[in-house]
Amino acid sequence: MLQALLVLVWHVPHGTELGSSIVLPLLVTLAYAFVWADAQEAEQSEHSVWERFLERAWAVIVIDFISGEITSAGWVYSLSSETLQIIGGFLAFGLSVLIIFADASATIDDDVTVWTVVPRGFMRSMAVTLNGRTLIRALALFALELLILAGTSAIYDALHRLPETARFFWAAVPLSTVTAVPLAALLVLVYGDAKLALANSDTL
């Protein structure tokens, strides 16, 4: 709703990008916090979940912006006709896979401070992903993200008769919003399982 107001009603310049950079990470953080709380054996109070959301949302916004830029670069360069750019695109995709759990880590990990939550999110994502079983899961999750991105591109191409602003909005926002919560739920559960497995092996 907020994204629609920004773009279609108030006509805010770059409203779709602005909304996606803020609204979607907030939605994802909320999904991480509540799904993780529900997955715990000890009951978590709703107040503590909302407190976690308010404390960590900014970090997820930062991480998702960085991750999104890396994935977008991978998408663009991998479609290039230049060999070096194609290689760069696949390297960007590889990095995207390694940091796919960074925002989940930033939301649910407790032993962090305001200064360390973002870098530790990236480092812990890499640590758990460099495990054979988790790497396969991370690749599957990243493939889902690429499928959503491909769907966005297909919708954009199909809406060629609409004005550019509306075309970009309807291509990007509905699909990403609908898929954000279930994908976030799956991702945080996979991260939690991978983190536990790594802790049990005394490598974290």
C-alpha positions in Angstrom: 0.0 0.0 0.0 2.7 2.5 1.0 4.7 1.7 -2.2 1.5 2.3 -4.3 1.0 5.6 -2.6 4.6 6.6 -3.2 4.5 5.8 -6.9 0.9 5.9 -8.2 -0.6 8.6 -6.0 2.2 10.9 -4.8 4.4 10.3 -7.9 7.6 10.4 -5.7 10.7 10.2 -8.0 12.2 6.8 -7.8 9.3 5.8 -5.6 9.4 2.1 -6.5 13.1 1.8 -5.7 12.7 3.8 -2.5 9.7 1.7 -1.4 11.5 -1.6 -2.2 14.6 -0.5 -0.4 12.7 0.2 2.8 9.3 -1.5 2.9 10.4 -4.9 1.7 13.3 -5.2 4.2 10.9 -4.2 7.0 8.5 -6.9 5.9 11.3 -9.4 5.7 12.7 -8.5 9.2 9.2 -8.9 10.7 8.9 -12.3 9.0 12.3 -13.4 10.3 11.5 -12.3 13.9 8.1 -13.9 14.2 9.1 -17.2 12.3 12.2 -17.6 14.4 10.2 -16.9 17.6 7.6 -19.5 16.7 10.4 -22.1 16.0 11.8 -21.8 19.5 11.0 -24.3 22.2 10.6 -21.6 24.8 7.7 -19.3 24.2 8.7 -15.8 23.1 6.6 -12.8 24.1 5.1 -10.7 21.3 6.7 -7.7 22.9 10.2 -9.2 22.6 9.6 -10.1 19.0 8.6 -6.5 18.2 11.5 -5.2 20.1 13.9 -7.4 18.0 12.2 -6.1 14.9 12.7 -2.5 15.9 16.3 -3.0 16.9 17.4 -4.9 13.8 15.3 -3.5 10.9 17.9 -0.9 10.0 20.6 -3.5 9.7 18.4 -5.6 7.3 17.8 -2.5 5.2 21.5 -1.9 4.8 22.3 -5.6 4.2 19.5 -6.1 1.7 20.6 -2.9 -0.2 24.2 -4.2 -0.5 23.0 -7.8 -1.4 20.5 -6.4 -4.0 23.2 -4.4 -5.7 25.5 -7.4 -5.9 22.8 -9.6 -7.3 21.7 -6.9 -9.8 25.3 -6.6 -11.0 25.5 -10.3 -11.4 22.3 -10.3 -13.4 23.4 -7.5 -15.7 27.0 -8.7 -16.3 26.0 -12.3 -16.8 23.8 -11.3 -19.8 26.7 -9.3 -21.3 28.5 -10.4 -24.5 31.9 -9.6 -23.0 33.7 -12.5 -21.5 35.2 -10.6 -18.5 31.8 -9.2 -17.7 30.2 -12.6 -17.8 32.9 -13.9 -15.4 32.3 -10.9 -13.2 28.6 -11.6 -13.2 29.0 -15.2 -12.1 31.4 -14.1 -9.4 28.8 -11.7 -8.2 26.2 -14.5 -8.2 28.7 -16.6 -6.2 29.1 -13.9 -3.6 25.3 -13.5 -3.5 24.9 -17.1 -2.5 27.5 -16.8 0.2 25.8 -13.8 1.8 22.2 -15.0 1.3 21.7 -15.5 5.1 23.3 -12.2 6.2 20.0 -10.4 6.9 18.6 -13.4 8.7 21.7 -13.5 10.9 21.4 -9.8 11.6 17.8 -10.3 12.8 18.0 -13.4 15.0 21.6 -13.6 16.3 21.9 -12.1 19.8 25.7 -11.8 20.5 26.1 -8.6 18.4 26.2 -4.9 18.9 25.0 -2.0 16.8 28.5 -1.8 15.3 29.0 -5.5 14.6 25.5 -6.6 13.5 26.0 -5.9 9.8 29.6 -7.2 9.3 28.9 -10.3 11.5 25.8 -10.9 9.4 27.9 -11.2 6.3 30.6 -13.2 8.0 28.2 -15.7 9.6 26.3 -16.2 6.4 29.6 -17.1 4.7 30.6 -19.4 7.6 27.4 -21.4 7.5 27.2 -21.5 3.7 30.7 -23.0 3.3 29.2 -26.3 4.4 28.2 -28.8 1.7 24.7 -29.4 2.8 24.0 -25.7 3.5 25.6 -24.6 0.3 23.1 -26.8 -1.7 20.3 -25.2 0.2 21.7 -21.7 -0.3 22.0 -22.4 -4.1 18.3 -23.5 -4.1 17.2 -20.4 -2.3 19.2 -18.2 -4.5 17.7 -19.9 -7.6 14.3 -19.0 -6.2 15.4 -15.4 -5.9 16.7 -15.4 -9.5 13.4 -16.9 -10.6 11.5 -14.1 -9.0 13.8 -11.6 -10.6 13.2 -13.3 -14.0 9.5 -13.1 -13.4 9.8 -9.4 -12.7 11.6 -8.9 -16.0 9.0 -10.9 -17.9 6.2 -8.9 -16.4 8.0 -5.7 -17.2 8.3 -6.7 -20.8 4.7 -7.7 -21.0 3.5 -4.3 -19.7 5.1 -2.3 -22.5 2.0 -0.3 -23.2 1.9 1.2 -19.7 3.8 4.4 -18.8 7.3 3.7 -17.6 6.7 4.5 -13.9 3.6 2.3 -13.7 5.2 -0.4 -15.7 8.1 -0.6 -13.4 5.9 -0.6 -10.3 3.5 -3.4 -11.5 6.5 -5.5 -12.6 8.5 -5.1 -9.4 6.2 -4.6 -6.4 3.4 -7.1 -6.4 5.5 -10.2 -7.1 8.3 -9.3 -4.7 5.8 -8.4 -2.0 3.8 -11.7 -2.3 6.9 -13.8 -2.3 8.9 -11.9 0.4 7.3 -13.5 3.5 7.3 -17.2 2.5 10.9 -16.9 1.1 12.0 -15.1 4.3 10.4 -17.8 6.5 12.2 -20.6 4.6 15.5 -18.7 4.6 15.5 -18.0 8.4 14.7 -21.7 9.2 17.4 -22.9 6.9 19.9 -20.5 8.5 18.9 -21.5 12.0 19.4 -25.2 11.1 22.8 -24.5 9.5 23.9 -22.4 12.5 23.0 -25.1 14.9 24.8 -27.7 12.8 27.9 -25.6 12.6 27.8 -24.9 16.4 27.6 -28.6 17.1 30.7 -29.2 15.0 32.6 -26.6 17.2 33.5 -24.4 14.2 31.4 -21.3 14.9 
